[in-house]
Amino acid sequence: MAEVVVYTKEFCAYCSRAKSLLDSKRVPYREISVTGNRDAEREMIERSGRMTAPQIFIEGEPIGGSEELQDMNDSGDLDRKLGLASPSDASSNKPTSDSAVEKVIILGSGPAGLTAAIYTARANLKPLIVEGRGAGGQLTMTTDVENYPGFPAGVLGPELIGQMRQQAERFGARFVTGDATAADLKGSPLTLTLDGSQLRARALIIATGANARLLGIESERELIGHGVSTCATCDGFFFRGKEILVVGGGDSAMEEATFLTKFASKVTVVHRRDTLRASKIMQEKAFRNPKIQFLWDSELVGIKDAAKGKVESAIVQNLKTGERREVPCDGIFVAIGHDPNTRIFKGQLEMEANGYIRTRNGTATSARGVFAAGDVADHVYRQAITAAGTGCMAALDAERYLEHESH
């Protein structure tokens, strides 16, 4: 078996995803935490050239982070590099039979999916939860969650997700790791394609959430992990004493900016308008913070310097005057919203113009036996508590549907 080293950070969603993938293959690895360990942090950056966790090495060769590891797995290169005899050696987390029909499959493991898992498991429906690249959802990339009932002192997003998962497992929920690449919702049973395998179910709960948007400008993707990030929880501590830009004006942007002041010497928020969209309490917290400044009526149109492999400055344009200027910075955190993960359902489910799944009579979709919960169907509230609430609704709706179908 190949030697595998994984540099990780505490409360890092991407680190958990990388480890889960390796665990699913029963691959031993040496984990080195960089949290509170400057020597390990420097070592990781020197070996990988990247300022983001995790970083994975196989036989001393840098593989990259969680996304690169998953890409290698999808192509089959990971099994070969790990020295696994065949893909079947790495499939311990997959269902044992393509012919089995599950009572209910839950696609997604954020607060919506995990709440649905708790309720369906307690109803003895033996749910199968499919975890994809975004295992745990957006909450795993959230710092202090202060508005989730039952936690008067607040709770870390990854910790809350971890507790919800443990609760679902306690009642018998089963988990499988992989990405659903296709779906057939027209027949019965319903069918999902998961990494080449077929999963079939009498009922399906879609809780696939939404993914963070990028700006779409030149060099942005090249500099992901080299100063550009979408996750302050994951990468903020790499910017101790540095100057950072945060792009966005909603709650997520204000939360990122406030969190980053724990590390950065200065945080500048770049926003397209002259007022924020964030809630009043989040605005007030940001305005009170002496480390946070604002660039109003502005958008980020360029990042330097991809040729050097690091962020040195941003080109910002004033939308009222058209004036462009170069703003020195060491890092850029993008928090401009999310897009729903509904691609594989296009043409099979009724959707809103913005891609969110349309529901009726609770969480029912336009396909028989298919229900939707959380941010994949909610572009208005988009809160952890509302996602959990609709996860509960979807579970109850699915349970009633299955009872009706059995009679």
BELNOR-V31086 format. One record per residue. N is the residue number from 1. RES is the residue in one letter. D_CENTER is the distance of its C-alpha to the mean C-alpha in whole Angstrom. Layout:
n res d_center
N RES D_CENTER
N RES D_CENTER
//
This chain:
n res d_center
1 M 30
2 A 28
3 E 28
4 V 24
5 V 23
6 V 19
7 Y 19
8 T 16
9 K 16
10 E 16
11 F 13
12 C 11
13 A 7
14 Y 8
15 C 11
16 S 11
17 R 10
18 A 13
19 K 15
20 S 14
21 L 15
22 L 18
23 D 19
24 S 19
25 K 21
26 R 23
27 V 23
28 P 25
29 Y 23
30 R 24
31 E 22
32 I 22
33 S 21
34 V 21
35 T 21
36 G 24
37 N 25
38 R 27
39 D 28
40 A 25
41 E 23
42 R 26
43 E 26
44 M 23
45 I 23
46 E 27
47 R 26
48 S 23
49 G 23
50 R 20
51 M 19
52 T 15
53 A 14
54 P 14
55 Q 17
56 I 19
57 F 22
58 I 24
59 E 28
60 G 28
61 E 26
62 P 23
63 I 20
64 G 17
65 G 14
66 S 11
67 E 11
68 E 15
69 L 15
70 Q 14
71 D 16
72 M 19
73 N 18
74 D 18
75 S 21
76 G 23
77 D 24
78 L 22
79 D 24
80 R 27
81 K 26
82 L 26
83 G 29
84 L 28
85 A 31
86 S 29
87 P 26
88 S 27
89 D 27
90 A 23
91 S 23
92 S 24
93 N 20
94 K 21
95 P 24
96 T 27
97 S 29
98 D 28
99 S 31
100 A 29
101 V 28
102 E 26
103 K 27
104 V 23
105 I 20
106 I 16
107 L 14
108 G 10
109 S 10
110 G 9
111 P 12
112 A 13
113 G 13
114 L 14
115 T 17
116 A 18
117 A 18
118 I 20
119 Y 23
120 T 23
121 A 24
122 R 26
123 A 28
124 N 29
125 L 27
126 K 25
127 P 22
128 L 20
129 I 16
130 V 14
131 E 11
132 G 9
133 R 7
134 G 4
135 A 6
136 G 7
137 G 4
138 Q 5
139 L 8
140 T 7
141 M 7
142 T 10
143 T 13
144 D 16
145 V 16
146 E 19
147 N 20
148 Y 19
149 P 22
150 G 24
151 F 22
152 P 25
153 A 24
154 G 21
155 V 18
156 L 15
157 G 12
158 P 11
159 E 15
160 L 14
161 I 12
162 G 14
163 Q 17
164 M 16
165 R 15
166 Q 19
167 Q 20
168 A 19
169 E 21
170 R 24
171 F 25
172 G 24
173 A 21
174 R 20
175 F 17
176 V 17
177 T 14
178 G 14
179 D 13
180 A 15
181 T 17
182 A 20
183 A 21
184 D 25
185 L 25
186 K 29
187 G 30
188 S 30
189 P 29
190 L 25
191 T 24
192 L 21
193 T 21
194 L 18
195 D 19
196 G 22
197 S 23
198 Q 24
199 L 23
200 R 25
201 A 25
202 R 27
203 A 24
204 L 21
205 I 18
206 I 15
207 A 12
208 T 10
209 G 8
210 A 8
211 N 6
212 A 8
213 R 11
214 L 14
215 L 17
216 G 19
217 I 21
218 E 23
219 S 22
220 E 19
221 R 17
222 E 20
223 L 19
224 I 15
225 G 16
226 H 19
227 G 19
228 V 16
229 S 13
230 T 10
231 C 9
232 A 13
233 T 12
234 C 11
235 D 14
236 G 16
237 F 19
238 F 20
239 F 21
240 R 24
241 G 27
242 K 26
243 E 25
244 I 22
245 L 21
246 V 19
247 V 18
248 G 18
249 G 20
250 G 18
251 D 17
252 S 14
253 A 16
254 M 18
255 E 16
256 E 15
257 A 19
258 T 20
259 F 18
260 L 19
261 T 23
262 K 23
263 F 23
264 A 24
265 S 27
266 K 26
267 V 24
268 T 24
269 V 23
270 V 23
271 H 23
272 R 25
273 R 27
274 D 29
275 T 28
276 L 24
277 R 22
278 A 21
279 S 22
280 K 26
281 I 25
282 M 22
283 Q 24
284 E 27
285 K 25
286 A 24
287 F 28
288 R 29
289 N 28
290 P 30
291 K 28
292 I 26
293 Q 28
294 F 27
295 L 28
296 W 28
297 D 29
298 S 27
299 E 25
300 L 23
301 V 25
302 G 25
303 I 24
304 K 26
305 D 27
306 A 25
307 A 29
308 K 28
309 G 25
310 K 24
311 V 23
312 E 27
313 S 27
314 A 26
315 I 28
316 V 28
317 Q 30
318 N 31
319 L 31
320 K 34
321 T 36
322 G 35
323 E 35
324 R 33
325 R 33
326 E 31
327 V 29
328 P 29
329 C 26
330 D 24
331 G 20
332 I 18
333 F 15
334 V 14
335 A 13
336 I 15
337 G 13
338 H 10
339 D 12
340 P 12
341 N 11
342 T 14
343 R 16
344 I 18
345 F 19
346 K 21
347 G 25
348 Q 24
349 L 23
350 E 24
351 M 22
352 E 22
353 A 23
354 N 19
355 G 18
356 Y 17
357 I 19
358 R 22
359 T 23
360 R 27
361 N 28
362 G 25
363 T 22
364 A 24
365 T 24
366 S 26
367 A 26
368 R 28
369 G 26
370 V 23
371 F 21
372 A 18
373 A 16
374 G 14
375 D 12
376 V 13
377 A 16
378 D 16
379 H 17
380 V 19
381 Y 18
382 R 14
383 Q 15
384 A 13
385 I 17
386 T 18
387 A 15
388 A 16
389 G 19
390 T 19
391 G 17
392 C 21
393 M 23
394 A 21
395 A 22
396 L 26
397 D 26
398 A 25
399 E 28
400 R 30
401 Y 30
402 L 30
403 E 33
404 H 35
405 E 34
406 S 36
407 H 39
//
